[in-house]
Amino acid sequence: MESQDNKAPGMMGHNIQNISMTVEVRLFNSLMKFSDNGLKPKVMEMPAGSSVGDVLRDLKIPADKIHLVLLNGRDITPSLYTAVNETVELDEGDVLGLSGPVPYSWGYGSPVV
């Protein structure tokens, strides 16, 4: 039986840190300037257990510039004009859509995707 001393706290196995996942990130509206991929979605290889916040840090997108977060087509934005929930954990194959405000839309900042 393997000793718990070889495992990081909360980890299932000793080599869990080597597991990675692929996440597709789509940037819309004012966030397109953070894309190095043009209009194409960015496919990112991330460590297992990565969160929305990890993606934002990797892409150097300030959370206060984001007005809508879609995870696999579902809105996970807490509410308009609130901070992005950066702790939402991502899974293999997830599609993360990030949008900034759209000028001249309802209430300026109402995302349109």
N, CA, C and O atoms as a GROMACS GRO file, in nm:
protein
  452
    1MET      N    1   0.084  -0.118   0.000
    1MET     CA    2   0.000   0.000   0.000
    1MET      C    3   0.088   0.124   0.000
    1MET      O    4   0.187   0.131   0.073
    2GLU      N    5   0.053   0.220  -0.081
    2GLU     CA    6   0.133   0.342  -0.096
    2GLU      C    7   0.114   0.433   0.024
    2GLU      O    8   0.002   0.448   0.075
    3SER      N    9   0.221   0.492   0.067
    3SER     CA   10   0.217   0.583   0.181
    3SER      C   11   0.155   0.716   0.140
    3SER      O   12   0.180   0.765   0.030
    4GLN      N   13   0.074   0.774   0.227
    4GLN     CA   14   0.015   0.904   0.203
    4GLN      C   15   0.120   1.014   0.198
    4GLN      O   16   0.093   1.123   0.146
    5ASP      N   17   0.240   0.988   0.252
    5ASP     CA   18   0.345   1.089   0.254
    5ASP      C   19   0.391   1.127   0.114
    5ASP      O   20   0.443   1.237   0.095
    6ASN      N   21   0.373   1.037   0.015
    6ASN     CA   22   0.417   1.064  -0.121
    6ASN      C   23   0.316   1.147  -0.200
    6ASN      O   24   0.344   1.186  -0.314
    7LYS      N   25   0.202   1.175  -0.142
    7LYS     CA   26   0.095   1.244  -0.214
    7LYS      C   27   0.080   1.386  -0.162
    7LYS      O   28   0.097   1.414  -0.044
    8ALA      N   29   0.047   1.475  -0.255
    8ALA     CA   30   0.013   1.612  -0.215
    8ALA      C   31  -0.123   1.608  -0.147
    8ALA      O   32  -0.205   1.522  -0.179
    9PRO      N   33  -0.149   1.700  -0.056
    9PRO     CA   34  -0.279   1.702   0.012
    9PRO      C   35  -0.394   1.709  -0.088
    9PRO      O   36  -0.393   1.792  -0.180
   10GLY      N   37  -0.491   1.622  -0.069
   10GLY     CA   38  -0.610   1.624  -0.154
   10GLY      C   39  -0.592   1.556  -0.289
   10GLY      O   40  -0.687   1.551  -0.367
   11MET      N   41  -0.476   1.502  -0.319
   11MET     CA   42  -0.451   1.440  -0.448
   11MET      C   43  -0.480   1.290  -0.440
   11MET      O   44  -0.462   1.227  -0.336
   12MET      N   45  -0.524   1.234  -0.552
   12MET     CA   46  -0.558   1.093  -0.557
   12MET      C   47  -0.435   1.005  -0.582
   12MET      O   48  -0.433   0.890  -0.538
   13GLY      N   49  -0.335   1.055  -0.649
   13GLY     CA   50  -0.218   0.974  -0.681
   13GLY      C   51  -0.092   1.057  -0.681
   13GLY      O   52  -0.098   1.180  -0.679
   14HIS      N   53   0.020   0.989  -0.683
   14HIS     CA   54   0.147   1.061  -0.672
   14HIS      C   55   0.184   1.137  -0.798
   14HIS      O   56   0.265   1.230  -0.790
   15ASN      N   57   0.130   1.103  -0.914
   15ASN     CA   58   0.167   1.175  -1.036
   15ASN      C   59   0.051   1.254  -1.094
   15ASN      O   60   0.048   1.278  -1.215
   16ILE      N   61  -0.043   1.294  -1.012
   16ILE     CA   62  -0.159   1.370  -1.058
   16ILE      C   63  -0.115   1.503  -1.120
   16ILE      O   64  -0.182   1.554  -1.210
   17GLN      N   65  -0.005   1.561  -1.072
   17GLN     CA   66   0.040   1.690  -1.123
   17GLN      C   67   0.085   1.683  -1.269
   17GLN      O   68   0.100   1.787  -1.333
   18ASN      N   69   0.105   1.565  -1.323
   18ASN     CA   70   0.148   1.552  -1.461
   18ASN      C   71   0.031   1.538  -1.558
   18ASN      O   72   0.052   1.530  -1.680
   19ILE      N   73  -0.090   1.534  -1.509
   19ILE     CA   74  -0.207   1.519  -1.594
   19ILE      C   75  -0.246   1.657  -1.648
   19ILE      O   76  -0.251   1.755  -1.574
   20SER      N   77  -0.274   1.661  -1.777
   20SER     CA   78  -0.314   1.788  -1.838
   20SER      C   79  -0.448   1.771  -1.909
   20SER      O   80  -0.497   1.660  -1.926
   21MET      N   81  -0.504   1.883  -1.948
   21MET     CA   82  -0.631   1.883  -2.020
   21MET      C   83  -0.627   1.991  -2.127
   21MET      O   84  -0.545   2.083  -2.122
   22THR      N   85  -0.715   1.978  -2.223
   22THR     CA   86  -0.725   2.075  -2.330
   22THR      C   87  -0.854   2.155  -2.313
   22THR      O   88  -0.961   2.098  -2.292
   23VAL      N   89  -0.841   2.287  -2.322
   23VAL     CA   90  -0.954   2.378  -2.308
   23VAL      C   91  -0.954   2.472  -2.428
   23VAL      O   92  -0.848   2.521  -2.467
   24GLU      N   93  -1.070   2.496  -2.486
   24GLU     CA   94  -1.082   2.590  -2.597
   24GLU      C   95  -1.135   2.723  -2.543
   24GLU      O   96  -1.236   2.727  -2.472
   25VAL      N   97  -1.065   2.831  -2.577
   25VAL     CA   98  -1.104   2.964  -2.528
   25VAL      C   99  -1.143   3.051  -2.647
   25VAL      O  100  -1.067   3.063  -2.744
   26ARG      N  101  -1.261   3.110  -2.639
   26ARG     CA  102  -1.310   3.199  -2.744
   26ARG      C  103  -1.326   3.338  -2.685
   26ARG      O  104  -1.393   3.356  -2.584
   27LEU      N  105  -1.263   3.436  -2.750
   27LEU     CA  106  -1.269   3.574  -2.702
   27LEU      C  107  -1.358   3.655  -2.795
   27LEU      O  108  -1.351   3.641  -2.917
   28PHE      N  109  -1.443   3.740  -2.737
   28PHE     CA  110  -1.537   3.819  -2.813
   28PHE      C  111  -1.525   3.967  -2.778
   28PHE      O  112  -1.477   4.004  -2.671
   29ASN      N  113  -1.570   4.049  -2.872
   29ASN     CA  114  -1.583   4.194  -2.853
   29ASN      C  115  -1.450   4.257  -2.812
   29ASN      O  116  -1.349   4.234  -2.878
   30SER      N  117  -1.449   4.335  -2.708
   30SER     CA  118  -1.330   4.410  -2.670
   30SER      C  119  -1.216   4.320  -2.621
   30SER      O  120  -1.103   4.368  -2.604
   31LEU      N  121  -1.241   4.193  -2.597
   31LEU     CA  122  -1.136   4.103  -2.551
   31LEU      C  123  -1.054   4.044  -2.666
   31LEU      O  124  -0.953   3.977  -2.643
   32MET      N  125  -1.096   4.069  -2.789
   32MET     CA  126  -1.022   4.018  -2.905
   32MET      C  127  -0.878   4.068  -2.907
   32MET      O  128  -0.790   4.002  -2.963
   33LYS      N  129  -0.853   4.182  -2.847
   33LYS     CA  130  -0.717   4.236  -2.846
   33LYS      C  131  -0.620   4.149  -2.765
   33LYS      O  132  -0.499   4.165  -2.777
   34PHE      N  133  -0.672   4.059  -2.682
   34PHE     CA  134  -0.588   3.968  -2.604
   34PHE      C  135  -0.558   3.838  -2.679
   34PHE      O  136  -0.488   3.752  -2.628
   35SER      N  137  -0.612   3.826  -2.800
   35SER     CA  138  -0.594   3.704  -2.879
   35SER      C  139  -0.470   3.715  -2.966
   35SER      O  140  -0.449   3.816  -3.034
   36ASP      N  141  -0.390   3.611  -2.965
   36ASP     CA  142  -0.276   3.604  -3.057
   36ASP      C  143  -0.311   3.510  -3.173
   36ASP      O  144  -0.225   3.474  -3.254
   37ASN      N  145  -0.438   3.472  -3.178
   37ASN     CA  146  -0.486   3.372  -3.274
   37ASN      C  147  -0.587   3.430  -3.373
   37ASN      O  148  -0.653   3.355  -3.445
   38GLY      N  149  -0.600   3.561  -3.376
   38GLY     CA  150  -0.699   3.623  -3.463
   38GLY      C  151  -0.839   3.587  -3.419
   38GLY      O  152  -0.870   3.592  -3.300
   39LEU      N  153  -0.924   3.552  -3.513
   39LEU     CA  154  -1.062   3.518  -3.483
   39LEU      C  155  -1.079   3.372  -3.441
   39LEU      O  156  -1.187   3.333  -3.397
   40LYS      N  157  -0.974   3.294  -3.454
   40LYS     CA  158  -0.984   3.151  -3.422
   40LYS      C  159  -0.983   3.129  -3.271
   40LYS      O  160  -0.918   3.203  -3.198
   41PRO      N  161  -1.057   3.028  -3.226
   41PRO     CA  162  -1.050   2.992  -3.084
   41PRO      C  163  -0.908   2.949  -3.047
   41PRO      O  164  -0.836   2.893  -3.129
   42LYS      N  165  -0.870   2.975  -2.926
   42LYS     CA  166  -0.737   2.936  -2.877
   42LYS      C  167  -0.751   2.805  -2.801
   42LYS      O  168  -0.830   2.796  -2.707
   43VAL      N  169  -0.675   2.706  -2.841
   43VAL     CA  170  -0.674   2.577  -2.771
   43VAL      C  171  -0.556   2.581  -2.674
   43VAL      O  172  -0.441   2.600  -2.714
   44MET      N  173  -0.588   2.562  -2.546
   44MET     CA  174  -0.486   2.571  -2.443
   44MET      C  175  -0.470   2.437  -2.372
   44MET      O  176  -0.567   2.371  -2.339
   45GLU      N  177  -0.346   2.399  -2.352
   45GLU     CA  178  -0.312   2.281  -2.272
   45GLU      C  179  -0.289   2.332  -2.130
   45GLU      O  180  -0.199   2.412  -2.106
   46MET      N  181  -0.371   2.284  -2.037
   46MET     CA  182  -0.367   2.331  -1.899
   46MET      C  183  -0.348   2.213  -1.804
   46MET      O  184  -0.385   2.101  -1.837
   47PRO      N  185  -0.290   2.237  -1.687
   47PRO     CA  186  -0.284   2.130  -1.587
   47PRO      C  187  -0.425   2.094  -1.539
   47PRO      O  188  -0.512   2.180  -1.530
   48ALA      N  189  -0.446   1.967  -1.510
   48ALA     CA  190  -0.575   1.924  -1.457
   48ALA      C  191  -0.607   2.005  -1.332
   48ALA      O  192  -0.519   2.032  -1.250
   49GLY      N  193  -0.733   2.043  -1.318
   49GLY     CA  194  -0.775   2.121  -1.203
   49GLY      C  195  -0.762   2.271  -1.222
   49GLY      O  196  -0.786   2.348  -1.129
   50SER      N  197  -0.724   2.314  -1.343
   50SER     CA  198  -0.712   2.458  -1.370
   50SER      C  199  -0.850   2.524  -1.363
   50SER      O  200  -0.953   2.459  -1.382
   51SER      N  201  -0.849   2.653  -1.336
   51SER     CA  202  -0.974   2.728  -1.319
   51SER      C  203  -0.986   2.839  -1.423
   51SER      O  204  -0.894   2.863  -1.501
   52VAL      N  205  -1.099   2.905  -1.422
   52VAL     CA  206  -1.121   3.021  -1.509
   52VAL      C  207  -1.012   3.125  -1.481
   52VAL      O  208  -0.959   3.185  -1.574
   53GLY      N  209  -0.980   3.146  -1.356
   53GLY     CA  210  -0.875   3.242  -1.317
   53GLY      C  211  -0.740   3.207  -1.376
   53GLY      O  212  -0.664   3.297  -1.413
   54ASP      N  213  -0.708   3.078  -1.385
   54ASP     CA  214  -0.580   3.036  -1.445
   54ASP      C  215  -0.576   3.074  -1.593
   54ASP      O  216  -0.472   3.118  -1.642
   55VAL      N  217  -0.687   3.058  -1.663
   55VAL     CA  218  -0.694   3.097  -1.805
   55VAL      C  219  -0.674   3.248  -1.818
   55VAL      O  220  -0.598   3.294  -1.903
   56LEU      N  221  -0.742   3.324  -1.733
   56LEU     CA  222  -0.729   3.470  -1.739
   56LEU      C  223  -0.585   3.513  -1.715
   56LEU      O  224  -0.534   3.602  -1.784
   57ARG      N  225  -0.519   3.452  -1.619
   57ARG     CA  226  -0.379   3.487  -1.591
   57ARG      C  227  -0.288   3.448  -1.707
   57ARG      O  228  -0.198   3.524  -1.743
   58ASP      N  229  -0.310   3.329  -1.765
   58ASP     CA  230  -0.227   3.284  -1.878
   58ASP      C  231  -0.242   3.378  -1.998
   58ASP      O  232  -0.144   3.405  -2.068
   59LEU      N  233  -0.364   3.426  -2.023
   59LEU     CA  234  -0.389   3.514  -2.137
   59LEU      C  235  -0.368   3.662  -2.103
   59LEU      O  236  -0.380   3.748  -2.190
   60LYS      N  237  -0.338   3.689  -1.975
   60LYS     CA  238  -0.314   3.827  -1.928
   60LYS      C  239  -0.436   3.916  -1.951
   60LYS      O  240  -0.424   4.030  -1.994
   61ILE      N  241  -0.555   3.861  -1.921
   61ILE     CA  242  -0.679   3.936  -1.934
   61ILE      C  243  -0.722   3.981  -1.794
   61ILE      O  244  -0.748   3.897  -1.708
   62PRO      N  245  -0.731   4.111  -1.771
   62PRO     CA  246  -0.778   4.158  -1.640
   62PRO      C  247  -0.926   4.120  -1.620
   62PRO      O  248  -1.009   4.142  -1.708
   63ALA      N  249  -0.957   4.064  -1.506
   63ALA     CA  250  -1.093   4.019  -1.478
   63ALA      C  251  -1.195   4.132  -1.486
   63ALA      O  252  -1.311   4.109  -1.518
   64ASP      N  253  -1.151   4.255  -1.458
   64ASP     CA  254  -1.247   4.367  -1.462
   64ASP      C  255  -1.285   4.408  -1.604
   64ASP      O  256  -1.374   4.492  -1.621
   65LYS      N  257  -1.222   4.350  -1.705
   65LYS     CA  258  -1.256   4.377  -1.845
   65LYS      C  259  -1.360   4.278  -1.898
   65LYS      O  260  -1.407   4.293  -2.011
   66ILE      N  261  -1.395   4.178  -1.819
   66ILE     CA  262  -1.486   4.073  -1.864
   66ILE      C  263  -1.625   4.100  -1.810
   66ILE      O  264  -1.644   4.129  -1.692
   67HIS      N  265  -1.725   4.089  -1.901
   67HIS     CA  266  -1.863   4.112  -1.862
   67HIS      C  267  -1.949   3.988  -1.876
   67HIS      O  268  -2.060   3.984  -1.823
   68LEU      N  269  -1.900   3.887  -1.946
   68LEU     CA  270  -1.975   3.763  -1.962
   68LEU      C  271  -1.878   3.647  -1.973
   68LEU      O  272  -1.778   3.654  -2.045
   69VAL      N  273  -1.908   3.539  -1.899
   69VAL     CA  274  -1.828   3.417  -1.907
   69VAL      C  275  -1.925   3.303  -1.938
   69VAL      O  276  -2.018   3.276  -1.862
   70LEU      N  277  -1.900   3.237  -2.050
   70LEU     CA  278  -1.980   3.120  -2.088
   70LEU      C  279  -1.892   2.997  -2.079
   70LEU      O  280  -1.783   2.994  -2.135
   71LEU      N  281  -1.940   2.896  -2.009
   71LEU     CA  282  -1.870   2.768  -2.000
   71LEU      C  283  -1.957   2.664  -2.066
   71LEU      O  284  -2.064   2.630  -2.016
   72ASN      N  285  -1.912   2.614  -2.179
   72ASN     CA  286  -1.989   2.518  -2.259
   72ASN      C  287  -2.128   2.572  -2.292
   72ASN      O  288  -2.226   2.498  -2.288
   73GLY      N  289  -2.133   2.702  -2.322
   73GLY     CA  290  -2.258   2.764  -2.362
   73GLY      C  291  -2.347   2.811  -2.248
   73GLY      O  292  -2.452   2.870  -2.273
   74ARG      N  293  -2.307   2.785  -2.125
   74ARG     CA  294  -2.388   2.826  -2.009
   74ARG      C  295  -2.324   2.946  -1.942
   74ARG      O  296  -2.203   2.949  -1.920
   75ASP      N  297  -2.405   3.044  -1.911
   75ASP     CA  298  -2.359   3.166  -1.847
   75ASP      C  299  -2.321   3.138  -1.702
   75ASP      O  300  -2.406   3.099  -1.622
   76ILE      N  301  -2.194   3.157  -1.668
   76ILE     CA  302  -2.150   3.138  -1.529
   76ILE      C  303  -2.112   3.272  -1.466
   76ILE      O  304  -2.045   3.277  -1.363
   77THR      N  305  -2.156   3.382  -1.531
   77THR     CA  306  -2.132   3.515  -1.477
   77THR      C  307  -2.227   3.534  -1.358
   77THR      O  308  -2.347   3.516  -1.374
   78PRO      N  309  -2.175   3.571  -1.240
   78PRO     CA  310  -2.264   3.586  -1.125
   78PRO      C  311  -2.377   3.686  -1.152
   78PRO      O  312  -2.494   3.656  -1.127
   79SER      N  313  -2.344   3.803  -1.203
   79SER     CA  314  -2.442   3.903  -1.246
   79SER      C  315  -2.367   4.016  -1.312
   79SER      O  316  -2.245   4.029  -1.297
   80LEU      N  317  -2.439   4.098  -1.384
   80LEU     CA  318  -2.377   4.209  -1.454
   80LEU      C  319  -2.311   4.303  -1.353
   80LEU      O  320  -2.369   4.333  -1.248
   81TYR      N  321  -2.193   4.347  -1.383
   81TYR     CA  322  -2.116   4.441  -1.300
   81TYR      C  323  -2.064   4.381  -1.170
   81TYR      O  324  -2.035   4.454  -1.076
   82THR      N  325  -2.051   4.249  -1.164
   82THR     CA  326  -1.988   4.186  -1.049
   82THR      C  327  -1.859   4.120  -1.095
   82THR      O  328  -1.839   4.098  -1.214
   83ALA      N  329  -1.775   4.087  -1.000
   83ALA     CA  330  -1.647   4.024  -1.032
   83ALA      C  331  -1.669   3.885  -1.093
   83ALA      O  332  -1.764   3.814  -1.058
   84VAL      N  333  -1.580   3.848  -1.183
   84VAL     CA  334  -1.583   3.717  -1.246
   84VAL      C  335  -1.551   3.611  -1.140
   84VAL      O  336  -1.461   3.630  -1.059
   85ASN      N  337  -1.624   3.501  -1.142
   85ASN     CA  338  -1.595   3.391  -1.052
   85ASN      C  339  -1.477   3.312  -1.110
   85ASN      O  340  -1.495   3.225  -1.195
   86GLU      N  341  -1.358   3.344  -1.062
   86GLU     CA  342  -1.237   3.284  -1.115
   86GLU      C  343  -1.210   3.144  -1.060
   86GLU      O  344  -1.118   3.077  -1.106
   87THR      N  345  -1.288   3.100  -0.964
   87THR     CA  346  -1.261   2.971  -0.901
   87THR      C  347  -1.328   2.854  -0.970
   87THR      O  348  -1.304   2.739  -0.933
   88VAL      N  349  -1.411   2.880  -1.071
   88VAL     CA  350  -1.480   2.771  -1.142
   88VAL      C  351  -1.375   2.682  -1.208
   88VAL      O  352  -1.295   2.729  -1.289
   89GLU      N  353  -1.378   2.554  -1.174
   89GLU     CA  354  -1.280   2.459  -1.225
   89GLU      C  355  -1.321   2.410  -1.364
   89GLU      O  356  -1.439   2.387  -1.390
   90LEU      N  357  -1.223   2.394  -1.450
   90LEU     CA  358  -1.246   2.350  -1.587
   90LEU      C  359  -1.218   2.201  -1.602
   90LEU      O  360  -1.142   2.143  -1.526
   91ASP      N  361  -1.281   2.140  -1.702
   91ASP     CA  362  -1.262   1.998  -1.732
   91ASP      C  363  -1.210   1.982  -1.874
   91ASP      O  364  -1.216   2.075  -1.955
   92GLU      N  365  -1.160   1.865  -1.903
   92GLU     CA  366  -1.111   1.830  -2.036
   92GLU      C  367  -1.218   1.860  -2.140
   92GLU      O  368  -1.333   1.818  -2.125
   93GLY      N  369  -1.180   1.931  -2.247
   93GLY     CA  370  -1.270   1.958  -2.358
   93GLY      C  371  -1.366   2.075  -2.338
   93GLY      O  372  -1.448   2.102  -2.426
   94ASP      N  373  -1.358   2.143  -2.224
   94ASP     CA  374  -1.446   2.258  -2.201
   94ASP      C  375  -1.421   2.368  -2.303
   94ASP      O  376  -1.309   2.386  -2.351
   95VAL      N  377  -1.528   2.442  -2.335
   95VAL     CA  378  -1.519   2.559  -2.420
   95VAL      C  379  -1.555   2.680  -2.334
   95VAL      O  380  -1.665   2.689  -2.281
   96LEU      N  381  -1.460   2.772  -2.322
   96LEU     CA  382  -1.477   2.890  -2.238
   96LEU      C  383  -1.490   3.011  -2.328
   96LEU      O  384  -1.397   3.042  -2.404
   97GLY      N  385  -1.602   3.080  -2.321
   97GLY     CA  386  -1.624   3.202  -2.398
   97GLY      C  387  -1.617   3.322  -2.306
   97GLY      O  388  -1.682   3.326  -2.202
   98LEU      N  389  -1.538   3.422  -2.345
   98LEU     CA  390  -1.520   3.543  -2.266
   98LEU      C  391  -1.556   3.664  -2.351
   98LEU      O  392  -1.509   3.676  -2.464
   99SER      N  393  -1.638   3.753  -2.296
   99SER     CA  394  -1.679   3.871  -2.370
   99SER      C  395  -1.662   3.996  -2.285
   99SER      O  396  -1.687   3.996  -2.165
  100GLY      N  397  -1.620   4.101  -2.350
  100GLY     CA  398  -1.616   4.233  -2.288
  100GLY      C  399  -1.743   4.307  -2.321
  100GLY      O  400  -1.834   4.249  -2.382
  101PRO      N  401  -1.752   4.433  -2.283
  101PRO     CA  402  -1.874   4.510  -2.311
  101PRO      C  403  -1.887   4.543  -2.459
  101PRO      O  404  -1.789   4.545  -2.533
  102VAL      N  405  -2.010   4.568  -2.500
  102VAL     CA  406  -2.039   4.606  -2.637
  102VAL      C  407  -2.094   4.749  -2.634
  102VAL      O  408  -2.202   4.770  -2.578
  103PRO      N  409  -2.025   4.845  -2.692
  103PRO     CA  410  -2.076   4.983  -2.691
  103PRO      C  411  -2.214   4.992  -2.756
  103PRO      O  412  -2.244   4.920  -2.851
  104TYR      N  413  -2.295   5.081  -2.702
  104TYR     CA  414  -2.428   5.111  -2.754
  104TYR      C  415  -2.527   4.998  -2.737
  104TYR      O  416  -2.635   5.001  -2.796
  105SER      N  417  -2.493   4.897  -2.656
  105SER     CA  418  -2.590   4.793  -2.626
  105SER      C  419  -2.665   4.834  -2.501
  105SER      O  420  -2.629   4.933  -2.437
  106TRP      N  421  -2.767   4.762  -2.465
  106TRP     CA  422  -2.848   4.794  -2.349
  106TRP      C  423  -2.759   4.813  -2.226
  106TRP      O  424  -2.687   4.721  -2.187
  107GLY      N  425  -2.764   4.928  -2.168
  107GLY     CA  426  -2.691   4.954  -2.044
  107GLY      C  427  -2.541   4.959  -2.061
  107GLY      O  428  -2.471   4.951  -1.960
  108TYR      N  429  -2.487   4.971  -2.177
  108TYR     CA  430  -2.345   4.962  -2.207
  108TYR      C  431  -2.274   4.865  -2.115
  108TYR      O  432  -2.253   4.892  -1.996
  109GLY      N  433  -2.240   4.757  -2.169
  109GLY     CA  434  -2.176   4.651  -2.092
  109GLY      C  435  -2.257   4.524  -2.097
  109GLY      O  436  -2.214   4.420  -2.049
  110SER      N  437  -2.375   4.534  -2.155
  110SER     CA  438  -2.454   4.413  -2.174
  110SER      C  439  -2.388   4.334  -2.288
  110SER      O  440  -2.390   4.380  -2.403
  111PRO      N  441  -2.332   4.219  -2.259
  111PRO     CA  442  -2.259   4.144  -2.362
  111PRO      C  443  -2.350   4.088  -2.470
  111PRO      O  444  -2.464   4.049  -2.444
  112VAL      N  445  -2.300   4.085  -2.587
  112VAL     CA  446  -2.369   4.025  -2.701
  112VAL      C  447  -2.273   3.926  -2.762
  112VAL      O  448  -2.166   3.964  -2.809
  113VAL      N  449  -2.309   3.800  -2.762
  113VAL     CA  450  -2.222   3.696  -2.817
  113VAL      C  451  -2.296   3.613  -2.917
  113VAL      O  452  -2.240   3.520  -2.975
   0.00000   0.00000   0.00000
